[in-house]
Amino acid sequence: MLHIDSDETTKSIHKIQEARASDAIRNQNSPYQELLDGVNLHSGKFKNKITLENVALRDSDLSDADLCRVELKDSDLTGANLSNTNLSGADLLQTDFSSSNLTGANLPEAYMRDTNLTDAKFRDANLSNAELQRADLMNAVLRDTDLSDAVLRDANLSGADLLSADLPEADLSGADLSDAYLREADISGAYLSNIDLSDANLKHADLSSANLRHADLSGADLPNADLSHVTLSDVVLSDADFRGADLSGADLSDADLSDMNFSDTQFSDGNLSQADLSDTDFSNADLPNAVFQGAIISGTDFSNADLSGADFSNADLSGANLRHADLSGADFSNADLSGADLREANLNNLSVNGGTIGGPLYEGFNADKINSSSRFSLGFRQLYGGSDFDAGDWDSTAQAYHNLKTAFNNYGLIGKARDIHVRERRARSREAKAVGGWRARNYLGSLLSRIFTGYGVRVRNLLIWMVALFGISTIIYSYVGVRPTPLENILFSVLAFTVAPPSPLPSSVGAQVIVMFETFFGTLSIVLLGYILGNRERF
């Protein structure tokens, strides 16, 4: 067994060279040229002066040694002690460092391609600019290790401990970091395309400006991580946890983010266009100026979120929870808001167009039995279980309708504004009923307005009643023989409806009552028709 005296390190090179095996013996040491297992080379100074290629150095002590630019490729250092060893620029191609101790080791620019580093300990080591392509670092400990600008393409880091490790600008494309521990690690600006980070712990990690295109983040734990300005297109994110993460300026276009948790995240200026956000949690998130163009947002929770200036054009927001959200200045061009909950939301200065579907909004009805796209009227929906809203909820919903009506009016979309006005009045009617019951005067008055005039804007409702009044009256006139022929009875009914019944009046009391009824309500309906036609121009 070869050892050196730590007090005679200047002589160690000569001693080692004299003690090394002859060529004849080396041929018997296959697969290694030399067997130096257990050698003690502590504090040895071998800088660029010795070749240890294809040598077995298992369980050897090379701590504090200077092996700068020494060739160790194809060697076996399993279980070796290399703590605080200088291996900068060393050739470590296909070297086996499994279970070795490299704590505090200095390995900048070391060539470690295809190296076996499973279960190795690198705490506080320097691997900056090291070449580690296809290296096996499974379960390795790399806490506080400097891996800045290192090349780790296709490396295996599954289960590795990288707590507070520095990996800025590192190339980890295609690497396997599944189940890796990366808490508080700095991975900013790193190239992470096609990387496997499934079930990795990235709490408080810095991934700002990293390229994660085609990465697998399924089940990853990312609370409070910095993902600002990252590229996350075509990423697998199922079951990942982003609570409290900073995703400002991040690109998540076309991503499948359904059923995920983004509560309390920072997402200002983020790109979520064409993303699937169905049933995703964005509660309390900051998303000012975020882009949701063409995104699927049905059932998404945006409660208490800041969405000011957000772009929801062509997005499907049906059933989304936007309660207490700040939507000021948001763009809803061609967006679908049917079934969305907008109670207490800030809807100032919205942008809408003719393709915007403004309702009906969520009104507390049983969504399991009837959905927002149903053709049934609110009255029929009531039969399916009623609303859970109280008076305050109806007031908030009516205010949301009012704000939407104002937005449509501002863009000259009169027909859309009329439809929203009807829904606003209907919500107010429900509010009155919630306060005073079905006998409340305000509720009954609103109900009559709805039935006969469509809340003062729908001609159709009144025309139906006018035709019914005229038709029924004419039939009765013909039945009792007010005039001898059907045509004359029709003419009599027209005059009774529009002006006054012509003489002679029918002799029977019942017919006279019908004439009075038609004349009164015919005149009233004509007045109401004028009111509706004039009122419609307000919207």
Order of alpha helices (4+ residues) and beta strands (2+ residues): alpha-alpha-beta-beta-alpha-alpha-alpha-alpha-alpha-alpha-alpha
